[in-house]
Amino acid sequence: MNPTSHCGYTAIIGRPNVGKSTLLNLLVRQKISITSDKPQTTRSQILGIRTDADYQAIFIDTPGIHQAEKRAMNRYMNRLATSVILDADVIVFMVDATRWYEDDDLILEKLRNTKAPVILVINKIDKLKDKASLLPLIQKLSEKFQFRHVIPISAAKNENIDQLEKEILHLLPEGPHLFPDEQVTDKTERFQIAELIREKLIRVTGQEVPYSTTVQIESIKEDDKLVNISAIIWVEREGQKPIVIGKDGERLKKVGTQARKDIEKLLNKKVFLRLWVKVKDSWTDDDRALKSLGYE
């Protein structure tokens, strides 16, 4: 082991839709985690690995921590996100520059039990109407907790990410690299393909349906020229099927076309993608159904 090598886990936590997945993708320099403007897009812990000379930073994107736990899926996501707090070497707590939410208070309480250094990241500074309000905002938020650093950023505009990255690397403990230098995620191609389809589904459908859908890869068959992929889009009520499919199948076709382009970039190969929409009654509020669909 090189005595000067550093390696550690950095948990990116925050309420839903604060920009965690966008930040992960910026830190790793490629798209690992799917993104959308709808809350609770991320449902899993997603590792993004960045190796730079003697430093290996393992970033963990987490589902947004939220107070409402109406369904089994909400409880599952909260457990998943909260579990990383006690194990991380560094914690990045993301908040919105334009507003402090009740969910932020909830997360702050959970952070009081951690011994890991916490960096407060104030995201969406590009949305502030008055830039002069930033300094008093930093001072006000600094009083809430003993943060190691407070860093204002704009993940959407890639602003101040370099400074954040520098501070994270400085906080990583000494130790051997845990992953091969060329590895960028712990997720399989099958998982990434399902997520890319789900991302397009979230973006193409309306407000309500995305939270009732998930994607399961049925088969992947590959030859020299083409990858054939079959996937099922699960919804939880019969009435949601026509919403996902759209008039004359237009919406489903749009999801398939957009997803195929991204999957081809991921696999670096031509893809033929087949999508089916099926119903699994109330799967988001059924622990057994969640487990069968890979949420465990």
C-alpha positions as CSV (number, residue, x, y, z in Angstrom):
1,M,0.0,0.0,0.0
2,N,1.2,3.5,-0.8
3,P,1.3,5.2,2.6
4,T,0.1,8.5,1.1
5,S,-2.9,7.0,-0.7
6,H,-6.4,8.2,0.5
7,C,-9.7,6.6,0.1
8,G,-13.1,7.0,1.6
9,Y,-16.9,7.2,1.3
10,T,-18.6,10.6,0.8
11,A,-22.4,10.5,1.4
12,I,-24.4,13.1,-0.5
13,I,-27.6,13.6,1.5
14,G,-30.5,16.1,1.3
15,R,-34.2,16.4,0.8
16,P,-35.8,15.3,-2.5
17,N,-35.0,17.3,-5.6
18,V,-32.2,19.4,-4.2
19,G,-29.7,18.3,-6.9
20,K,-27.8,15.4,-5.3
21,S,-27.7,13.2,-8.5
22,T,-26.6,16.2,-10.7
23,L,-23.8,16.8,-8.2
24,L,-22.7,13.1,-8.2
25,N,-22.5,13.1,-12.0
26,L,-20.4,16.3,-11.9
27,L,-18.0,14.9,-9.3
28,V,-17.5,11.6,-11.2
29,R,-17.3,13.4,-14.6
30,Q,-19.9,11.3,-16.2
31,K,-23.6,10.3,-15.9
32,I,-24.0,7.7,-13.2
33,S,-27.2,8.7,-11.6
34,I,-30.4,9.6,-13.4
35,T,-31.9,13.1,-13.0
36,S,-35.2,14.8,-13.5
37,D,-37.0,17.9,-12.1
38,K,-39.4,15.7,-10.2
39,P,-38.7,14.8,-6.5
40,Q,-37.7,11.2,-5.5
41,T,-36.2,10.3,-8.8
42,T,-33.4,8.5,-7.0
43,R,-34.6,5.3,-5.3
44,S,-31.3,3.5,-4.6
45,Q,-27.9,4.1,-3.2
46,I,-25.7,4.8,-6.2
47,L,-21.9,4.7,-5.9
48,G,-19.9,7.0,-8.2
49,I,-16.1,6.4,-8.0
50,R,-13.5,9.0,-8.8
51,T,-9.8,8.0,-8.8
52,D,-7.3,10.8,-9.1
53,A,-3.6,9.8,-8.6
54,D,-3.4,8.9,-4.8
55,Y,-7.0,9.8,-4.0
56,Q,-10.1,7.6,-4.5
57,A,-13.4,9.3,-3.6
58,I,-16.4,7.0,-3.4
59,F,-19.5,9.2,-3.6
60,I,-22.9,7.8,-2.5
61,D,-25.9,9.4,-4.1
62,T,-29.0,8.7,-1.9
63,P,-32.7,9.1,-2.1
64,G,-34.1,12.4,-0.7
65,I,-34.8,12.2,3.0
66,H,-38.4,13.3,3.6
67,Q,-40.9,13.5,6.5
68,A,-43.9,12.0,4.7
69,E,-43.8,8.2,5.0
70,K,-47.2,7.3,3.5
71,R,-46.1,4.2,1.6
72,A,-43.6,1.4,1.9
73,M,-41.5,2.9,-0.8
74,N,-41.1,6.2,1.2
75,R,-40.1,4.3,4.3
76,Y,-37.6,2.2,2.2
77,M,-36.0,5.3,0.7
78,N,-35.7,7.0,4.0
79,R,-34.0,4.0,5.6
80,L,-31.6,3.7,2.7
81,A,-30.6,7.4,2.8
82,T,-30.3,7.5,6.6
83,S,-28.2,4.3,6.8
84,V,-25.2,6.0,5.0
85,I,-24.9,8.8,7.6
86,L,-23.3,6.6,10.3
87,D,-20.9,4.8,7.9
88,A,-19.6,7.7,5.7
89,D,-16.1,9.2,6.1
90,V,-17.4,12.6,4.8
91,I,-20.9,13.9,4.5
92,V,-22.1,16.4,2.0
93,F,-25.4,17.9,3.1
94,M,-27.1,19.7,0.3
95,V,-29.7,22.5,0.8
96,D,-31.5,24.9,-1.5
97,A,-30.3,28.5,-1.6
98,T,-33.8,29.8,-2.1
99,R,-35.5,28.2,0.9
100,W,-34.9,26.2,4.1
101,Y,-37.4,23.3,4.3
102,E,-38.8,21.2,7.2
103,D,-37.1,18.2,5.7
104,D,-33.8,20.0,6.1
105,D,-34.4,20.2,9.9
106,L,-35.2,16.5,9.9
107,I,-31.8,15.8,8.3
108,L,-30.0,18.1,10.6
109,E,-31.3,16.2,13.6
110,K,-30.0,12.9,12.1
111,L,-26.6,14.5,11.5
112,R,-26.2,15.3,15.2
113,N,-25.2,11.7,15.9
114,T,-22.4,11.5,13.3
115,K,-18.7,11.9,14.0
116,A,-17.9,12.4,10.3
117,P,-17.0,15.9,9.0
118,V,-20.1,17.5,7.4
119,I,-19.8,19.9,4.5
120,L,-22.9,22.1,3.9
121,V,-23.4,22.7,0.2
122,I,-25.8,25.5,-0.6
123,N,-27.1,24.6,-4.1
124,K,-29.0,26.6,-6.7
125,I,-27.2,29.9,-6.0
126,D,-28.0,30.7,-9.7
127,K,-31.6,31.0,-8.7
128,L,-31.0,33.8,-6.1
129,K,-32.5,37.1,-7.2
130,D,-30.2,39.1,-5.0
131,K,-26.6,37.8,-4.9
132,A,-25.9,40.1,-1.9
133,S,-28.2,37.8,0.2
134,L,-25.7,34.9,-0.1
135,L,-23.3,36.0,2.6
136,P,-26.0,36.5,5.3
137,L,-27.5,33.2,4.2
138,I,-24.1,31.4,4.7
139,Q,-23.8,33.1,8.2
140,K,-27.3,32.1,9.2
141,L,-27.0,28.5,8.1
142,S,-23.5,28.2,9.7
143,E,-25.1,28.8,13.1
144,K,-27.4,25.7,12.8
145,F,-24.5,23.2,13.0
146,Q,-20.8,22.9,13.3
147,F,-20.1,22.4,9.6
148,R,-16.5,21.7,8.5
149,H,-17.1,23.9,5.5
150,V,-20.0,25.8,3.9
151,I,-19.8,26.0,0.1
152,P,-22.3,27.7,-2.2
153,I,-22.6,26.0,-5.6
154,S,-24.7,25.7,-8.7
155,A,-24.8,22.1,-9.8
156,A,-26.9,23.2,-12.8
157,K,-24.2,25.7,-13.9
158,N,-21.2,23.6,-12.7
159,E,-20.2,26.5,-10.4
160,N,-17.8,26.1,-7.5
161,I,-17.7,22.3,-7.9
162,D,-13.9,22.3,-8.0
163,Q,-13.7,23.9,-4.6
164,L,-16.1,21.4,-3.1
165,E,-14.1,18.5,-4.7
166,K,-10.9,19.9,-3.2
167,E,-12.3,20.1,0.3
168,I,-13.7,16.5,0.1
169,L,-10.4,15.1,-1.0
170,H,-8.6,16.8,1.9
171,L,-11.0,15.1,4.3
172,L,-10.6,11.5,3.0
173,P,-8.8,9.2,5.4
174,E,-5.5,7.5,4.5
175,G,-6.0,4.0,3.1
176,P,-5.7,1.8,0.1
177,H,-8.1,2.2,-2.9
178,L,-11.1,0.0,-2.6
179,F,-12.0,-0.2,-6.3
180,P,-9.9,-0.6,-9.5
181,D,-8.8,2.8,-10.7
182,E,-10.8,2.6,-13.9
183,Q,-14.1,1.6,-12.2
184,V,-16.7,4.5,-12.0
185,T,-19.7,2.8,-10.4
186,D,-20.8,-0.3,-8.5
187,K,-24.0,-0.7,-10.5
188,T,-24.4,-3.3,-13.2
189,E,-25.2,-2.5,-16.8
190,R,-28.6,-4.1,-16.2
191,F,-29.4,-1.7,-13.4
192,Q,-28.2,1.3,-15.4
193,I,-30.3,0.4,-18.4
194,A,-33.4,0.0,-16.2
195,E,-32.7,3.4,-14.6
196,L,-32.2,5.1,-18.0
197,I,-35.6,3.8,-19.1
198,R,-37.2,5.0,-15.8
199,E,-35.6,8.5,-16.2
200,K,-37.2,8.9,-19.6
201,L,-40.5,7.7,-18.2
202,I,-40.3,10.3,-15.4
203,R,-39.6,13.0,-17.9
204,V,-42.2,12.1,-20.5
205,T,-45.2,11.3,-18.1
206,G,-47.1,13.8,-15.9
207,Q,-46.9,14.6,-12.2
208,E,-48.5,11.5,-10.6
209,V,-47.6,8.4,-12.6
210,P,-43.8,8.5,-12.2
211,Y,-44.1,7.6,-8.5
212,S,-46.2,4.5,-9.4
213,T,-43.8,3.1,-12.0
214,T,-40.7,1.0,-12.0
215,V,-38.7,-0.8,-14.6
216,Q,-37.6,-4.4,-14.7
217,I,-35.2,-5.8,-17.3
218,E,-36.6,-9.1,-18.6
219,S,-33.7,-10.0,-20.9
220,I,-30.6,-8.8,-22.6
221,K,-29.3,-10.7,-25.6
222,E,-26.2,-9.6,-27.4
223,D,-24.6,-10.5,-30.7
224,D,-21.8,-8.9,-32.7
225,K,-23.9,-6.0,-34.1
226,L,-26.9,-5.5,-31.8
227,V,-28.1,-5.7,-28.2
228,N,-31.7,-6.8,-27.8
229,I,-33.3,-5.6,-24.6
230,S,-36.7,-6.5,-23.3
231,A,-38.1,-4.5,-20.3
232,I,-41.3,-4.3,-18.3
233,I,-42.7,-1.0,-17.0
234,W,-44.7,-1.8,-13.9
235,V,-47.6,0.4,-12.8
236,E,-49.8,-0.1,-9.8
237,R,-53.3,0.5,-11.2
238,E,-55.0,-0.6,-14.5
239,G,-55.9,3.1,-15.2
240,Q,-52.2,4.1,-15.3
241,K,-51.4,1.8,-18.3
242,P,-53.0,4.0,-20.9
243,I,-51.3,7.1,-19.4
244,V,-47.9,5.5,-19.8
245,I,-48.7,4.1,-23.3
246,G,-50.3,7.3,-24.6
247,K,-52.6,7.8,-27.6
248,D,-51.7,5.2,-30.3
249,G,-48.7,4.2,-28.2
250,E,-47.0,7.6,-28.8
251,R,-45.8,8.2,-25.2
252,L,-44.3,4.7,-24.8
253,K,-42.6,5.1,-28.2
254,K,-41.1,8.4,-27.1
255,V,-39.8,6.8,-23.8
256,G,-38.3,3.9,-25.8
257,T,-36.6,6.2,-28.4
258,Q,-35.1,8.5,-25.8
259,A,-33.9,5.6,-23.6
260,R,-32.5,3.7,-26.5
261,K,-30.2,6.6,-27.5
262,D,-28.8,6.8,-23.9
263,I,-28.4,3.0,-23.6
264,E,-26.5,3.0,-26.9
265,K,-24.1,5.5,-25.4
266,L,-23.7,3.4,-22.3
267,L,-23.1,0.2,-24.2
268,N,-21.3,1.7,-27.2
269,K,-23.4,-0.5,-29.4
270,K,-26.6,-0.5,-31.4
271,V,-29.7,-1.4,-29.3
272,F,-33.1,-2.8,-30.1
273,L,-35.4,-2.0,-27.1
274,R,-38.8,-3.6,-26.5
275,L,-41.0,-2.2,-23.7
276,W,-44.2,-3.6,-22.2
277,V,-46.5,-2.0,-19.6
278,K,-47.9,-4.3,-16.9
279,V,-49.8,-3.9,-13.6
280,K,-48.7,-5.0,-10.1
281,D,-51.4,-3.8,-7.7
282,S,-50.2,-1.2,-5.2
283,W,-46.6,-2.4,-5.4
284,T,-45.3,0.9,-3.9
285,D,-47.0,0.0,-0.6
286,D,-46.2,-3.7,-0.5
287,D,-42.9,-4.7,1.1
288,R,-42.9,-8.1,-0.6
289,A,-43.5,-6.5,-4.0
290,L,-40.8,-4.0,-3.4
291,K,-38.4,-6.8,-2.7
292,S,-39.4,-8.7,-5.8
293,L,-38.7,-5.7,-7.9
294,G,-35.2,-5.2,-6.5
295,Y,-35.8,-2.7,-3.7
296,E,-34.0,-4.3,-0.7
